[in-house]
Amino acid sequence: MKFVSTRGQTEPHSFSEAVKIGLAPDKGLFVPEKMPDLSLEIPTWEGLSYPELCYEFFKYFATDIPQDELKALVEKAYSRFDHKDHAPLVKLSDKLYVQELFHGPTLAFKDFALQLLGCFYERQVAQTGESINVLGATSGDTGAAAISGLLGKKGVNIFILYPDGRVSPLQERQMTCLEEENVYPLCIKGSFDDAQSALKDVFGDKEFSQEVHLSAVNSINLARILAQCVYYIYAYLQLPAERRERVTFVVPTGNFGNVLAGWMASRMGMIVDGFRVATNQNDILHRFFAQGDYSVGDVRPSHAPSMDIQVASNFERFLYFSLGGNSDMTRDIMESFKKEGIFQVGGMAITEFMTSTRMDDEEIAEAISEVYRVYNYTADPHTACGFKNLDVLETAVVLSTAHPAKFPDVVKECTGVEPTHPSLEALKSKKIRKFSVDPDEASIKAFIRSKQ
C-alpha cells in the first residue's frame, strides 16, 4: 500500500517512508491511497488477543515490512501493558460501556500508538544506520507516552514541546523526572496550539528536517492514527453481537486524532451507529459538528488539560476524506484557515455520522461525582466529558483516555477518594529536568542543533 498527502503535492510513499517523514513535504498529512475494505475480515478477528488483532490489521498497511518482522514488532510494542486484555471493555449497564485505554506504561491512550511507533523508529535506525531526532508537541499525555515508547531505543533523541503550567503536575513529572540524556522536555510560554504551530513550521523546513533526520511523533504521523483504529475494532468485537451495529463511540478529544481513528475504522467496514465528539470548554470541534463553525478562539485552561486545544491537527484528514479525496479543495481550505483562523461548512454536508457535546469545568466535576455515585466507577476529567446526554443513545462505549490517578486533586474533590498508581507515586520524589525555549521555529531549531 502507498500513502499520499491530503494536499496532493507529494508523490506516494511507502508505509515506512511516510512514518519516517511524519509531515508530508507539502505540509499535508499522509493518508492511505485507498482505504481497504475489511468488512469480511473484521468478524473473523473475534477472539483474537489485542496484539494478534493489531498484527492482522497492520498487514493491510505496513506492506513493506516482512510479516514475521511486523508480528515481532507488534508483540514487543504491547508487552508492557498491565492488563491481559490491554484495552478492556467495562460494562456499566446494559447499554453503557467504558473502554479503558490507560493500562499502558504511561497510563494514557497514547501508549497504544506510541509504543508501536517507537518500535517502528527502532527498526528504521537499525536499517539505515542513521540516528534520528524525534520532535513532538503535547497537551499532556503525548509527551510522556512518546518518551516511554522511545526510551532505550538506540540512535534516537527525543524533543517534546509542552505549555509550561498547562499540564497536570503528574503529567509534567512523567516527562521531566527522567535520567536519560537523550530526552529533552521543552517547556514554552503559551498554549499547546502555540507549540503545535511552531512544530509544523519546523517540519515545513525540508532542508532542516533532512539535516537532523527529523521525525514526527505527534498524531500527524499516520502510524499513530492507524494504531488507534485497532482498539475500536477490539471494543466492537467484545460487544454483544446484537449491539455492535447500534453502538455509538463517545470519544473525549481535543486534537481529533482519537475519534478520527474510529471513524476511519468505520469506513473500512466496522458498521456502527456513529461517533460522538466530547469536548471540554475549548469547544472548537463541538461548534463545528453542532453549528458548522470551525473558528479559533482563546484556549482556556480546564480540568481536562489534554483537551485544551483550539486547532485540531487531524481535522485535515477528516476534511480530505469527507471531500471525497479532493486534495485541491483540502489544500485551499487549510491554507485559508491558517491565515484567517476560521472555516465555515456552508453547504457541504461533511458532519454526517458525527455528533458532539461540550462540558465546562463545573459539568466535568458533576460528571465525575455522578459516575462514581451511580456506577461506582472513577473517571478522570477527560473521560468524564463523555458522560453527557447518553440517554439518547441506544448503546454507548465511552473511551476512557487516562487513569484518574493522573488528576488526583479534582477526582478526590469529586469522589472523596484520592486515586493513586505506583508508577506515579514513584515520580514524586524525583528531580525535574526540563529546558525552556521560545515557541518559534528558530528557537526550536537552534536547541535541536545544539544537541547534535
Secondary structure, DSSP 4 states (H G I P E B T S, - for coil): --EEETTS-S--B-HHHHHHH-B-TTS-BEEESS----TTTGGGGTT--HHHHHHHHHTTT-TTS-HHHHHHHHHHHTTT-SSTTSSPEEEEETTEEEEE---STTSBTHHHHHHHHHHHHHHHHHHH---EEEEEE-SSHHHHHHHHHHTT-TTEEEEEEEETTSS-HHHHHHHHS---TTEEEEEESS-HHHHHHHHHHHHH-HHHHHHHTEEE-STTSHHHHHHHHHHHHHHHHHS-HHHHTTEEEEEE-SSSHHHHHHHHHHHTT---SEEEEEE-S--HHHHHHHHSEEE-------S-GGG--SS-TTHHHHHHHHTTT-HHHHHHHHHHHHHHSEEE-TT----TTEEEEE--HHHHHHHHHHHHHHH-----HHHHTT-SSGGGSSEEEEEE-B-GGGSHHHHHHHHS-----HHHHGGGGSPP--EE--SSHHHHHHHHHHT-
